[in-house]
C-alpha cells in the first residue's frame, strides 16, 4: 500500500514539473520562431532583389529552407497566391498558422501584406525592411519575456508538485 502511495505522489510531482516545463517552452519557441521569420524575410528580400522570381515561387523556396511552423506559413501563402492576391494569401496563411507567436507578432508580420505584390521592387524591399525592424523589437521583447518567465514556470511547476505531495503526505 505504501509503495502505491509513493508511486502516486511521485507521479503527481513528475506531471506537475512536466507541465511547468511545457508552459515555459512556449517562450523559447516564440523567440526561435521570430528569429526564423527574420531569416525567412532576409531570404525573401535577397530573392526578389536579385532573381526577380515571382513571389509564389520565392515563398515556396523559402518554405523548403525554414523550420516546420514557419515553412508551413510560406508554403500555404504560396499555394493561396494561385487563387487570391498576394496580400490576402499572406494574411490568411498567418491567421491559420499554428505558432507560438502572439497576436501582436502576427499583426506585425501581416503588415507585409500591405505592399506585397502591389508595388515595384523598391517598395516591396522597403516594406520588408520595415517589418524586419518591427520584428527586431518584438524579438527583443520576446527574449526579455523568455528570460523572465521561462525559469519562473519551470520552478513553479516543481514547487506546486512538491506542495501537493507534501499536503497529501
SULNORFEN-V147031 format. One record per residue. N is the residue number from 1. RES is the residue in one small letter. PHI is phi in whole degrees, 0 to 359 (* if undefined). PSI is psi as a letter, one per 20 degrees, with the letter a starting at -180 (NA if undefined). Layout:
n->N res->RES phi->PHI psi->PSI
n->N res->RES phi->PHI psi->PSI
//
This chain:
n->1 res->x phi->* psi->g
n->2 res->x phi->294 psi->h
n->3 res->x phi->296 psi->g
n->4 res->x phi->299 psi->g
n->5 res->x phi->297 psi->g
n->6 res->x phi->297 psi->g
n->7 res->x phi->297 psi->g
n->8 res->x phi->295 psi->g
n->9 res->x phi->296 psi->g
n->10 res->x phi->296 psi->g
n->11 res->x phi->298 psi->g
n->12 res->x phi->299 psi->g
n->13 res->x phi->296 psi->g
n->14 res->x phi->295 psi->g
n->15 res->x phi->297 psi->g
n->16 res->x phi->297 psi->g
n->17 res->x phi->296 psi->g
n->18 res->x phi->298 psi->g
n->19 res->x phi->297 psi->g
n->20 res->x phi->298 psi->g
n->21 res->x phi->294 psi->g
n->22 res->x phi->297 psi->g
n->23 res->x phi->295 psi->h
n->24 res->x phi->291 psi->h
n->25 res->x phi->292 psi->h
n->26 res->x phi->297 psi->h
n->27 res->x phi->288 psi->g
n->28 res->x phi->288 psi->h
n->29 res->x phi->294 psi->h
n->30 res->x phi->298 psi->g
n->31 res->x phi->298 psi->g
n->32 res->x phi->298 psi->g
n->33 res->x phi->293 psi->h
n->34 res->x phi->295 psi->g
n->35 res->x phi->296 psi->h
n->36 res->x phi->293 psi->h
n->37 res->x phi->296 psi->g
n->38 res->x phi->300 psi->g
n->39 res->x phi->297 psi->g
n->40 res->x phi->295 psi->g
n->41 res->x phi->293 psi->h
n->42 res->x phi->298 psi->g
n->43 res->x phi->298 psi->g
n->44 res->x phi->299 psi->g
n->45 res->x phi->299 psi->g
n->46 res->x phi->295 psi->h
n->47 res->x phi->296 psi->g
n->48 res->x phi->286 psi->h
n->49 res->x phi->286 psi->h
n->50 res->x phi->251 psi->h
n->51 res->x phi->250 psi->h
n->52 res->x phi->58 psi->k
n->53 res->x phi->285 psi->q
n->54 res->x phi->295 psi->q
n->55 res->x phi->303 psi->g
n->56 res->x phi->301 psi->h
n->57 res->x phi->292 psi->g
n->58 res->x phi->296 psi->g
n->59 res->x phi->297 psi->g
n->60 res->x phi->296 psi->g
n->61 res->x phi->295 psi->g
n->62 res->x phi->298 psi->h
n->63 res->x phi->296 psi->h
n->64 res->x phi->280 psi->i
n->65 res->x phi->241 psi->j
n->66 res->x phi->232 psi->r
n->67 res->x phi->291 psi->r
n->68 res->x phi->303 psi->g
n->69 res->x phi->297 psi->g
n->70 res->x phi->289 psi->h
n->71 res->x phi->302 psi->g
n->72 res->x phi->296 psi->h
n->73 res->x phi->296 psi->g
n->74 res->x phi->293 psi->h
n->75 res->x phi->294 psi->g
n->76 res->x phi->297 psi->g
n->77 res->x phi->297 psi->g
n->78 res->x phi->300 psi->g
n->79 res->x phi->295 psi->g
n->80 res->x phi->293 psi->h
n->81 res->x phi->293 psi->i
n->82 res->x phi->286 psi->h
n->83 res->x phi->247 psi->i
n->84 res->x phi->212 psi->r
n->85 res->x phi->294 psi->q
n->86 res->x phi->300 psi->g
n->87 res->x phi->297 psi->g
n->88 res->x phi->294 psi->h
n->89 res->x phi->297 psi->g
n->90 res->x phi->295 psi->g
n->91 res->x phi->298 psi->g
n->92 res->x phi->297 psi->g
n->93 res->x phi->296 psi->h
n->94 res->x phi->293 psi->g
n->95 res->x phi->298 psi->h
n->96 res->x phi->270 psi->j
n->97 res->x phi->287 psi->q
n->98 res->x phi->247 psi->m
n->99 res->x phi->234 psi->r
n->100 res->x phi->266 psi->j
n->101 res->x phi->291 psi->q
n->102 res->x phi->281 psi->r
n->103 res->x phi->300 psi->h
n->104 res->x phi->295 psi->g
n->105 res->x phi->301 psi->g
n->106 res->x phi->295 psi->h
n->107 res->x phi->295 psi->h
n->108 res->x phi->297 psi->g
n->109 res->x phi->292 psi->h
n->110 res->x phi->292 psi->i
n->111 res->x phi->301 psi->h
n->112 res->x phi->296 psi->h
n->113 res->x phi->293 psi->h
n->114 res->x phi->303 psi->g
n->115 res->x phi->249 psi->i
n->116 res->x phi->298 psi->o
n->117 res->x phi->77 psi->j
n->118 res->x phi->255 psi->h
n->119 res->x phi->239 psi->r
n->120 res->x phi->286 psi->a
n->121 res->x phi->303 psi->g
n->122 res->x phi->296 psi->h
n->123 res->x phi->296 psi->g
n->124 res->x phi->291 psi->g
n->125 res->x phi->297 psi->g
n->126 res->x phi->294 psi->h
n->127 res->x phi->293 psi->g
n->128 res->x phi->299 psi->g
n->129 res->x phi->296 psi->h
n->130 res->x phi->297 psi->g
n->131 res->x phi->297 psi->h
n->132 res->x phi->298 psi->h
n->133 res->x phi->294 psi->g
n->134 res->x phi->296 psi->h
n->135 res->x phi->296 psi->h
n->136 res->x phi->300 psi->g
n->137 res->x phi->296 psi->g
n->138 res->x phi->297 psi->h
n->139 res->x phi->295 psi->g
n->140 res->x phi->298 psi->g
n->141 res->x phi->297 psi->g
n->142 res->x phi->295 psi->h
n->143 res->x phi->292 psi->h
n->144 res->x phi->297 psi->g
n->145 res->x phi->296 psi->g
n->146 res->x phi->298 psi->g
n->147 res->x phi->300 psi->h
n->148 res->x phi->283 psi->g
n->149 res->x phi->262 psi->h
n->150 res->x phi->298 psi->g
n->151 res->x phi->294 psi->h
n->152 res->x phi->303 psi->g
n->153 res->x phi->289 psi->h
n->154 res->x phi->297 psi->g
n->155 res->x phi->293 psi->g
n->156 res->x phi->298 psi->g
n->157 res->x phi->300 psi->g
n->158 res->x phi->293 psi->h
n->159 res->x phi->293 psi->g
n->160 res->x phi->297 psi->g
n->161 res->x phi->299 psi->g
n->162 res->x phi->295 psi->h
n->163 res->x phi->296 psi->g
n->164 res->x phi->297 psi->g
n->165 res->x phi->298 psi->g
n->166 res->x phi->296 psi->g
n->167 res->x phi->296 psi->h
n->168 res->x phi->283 psi->i
n->169 res->x phi->284 psi->NA
//
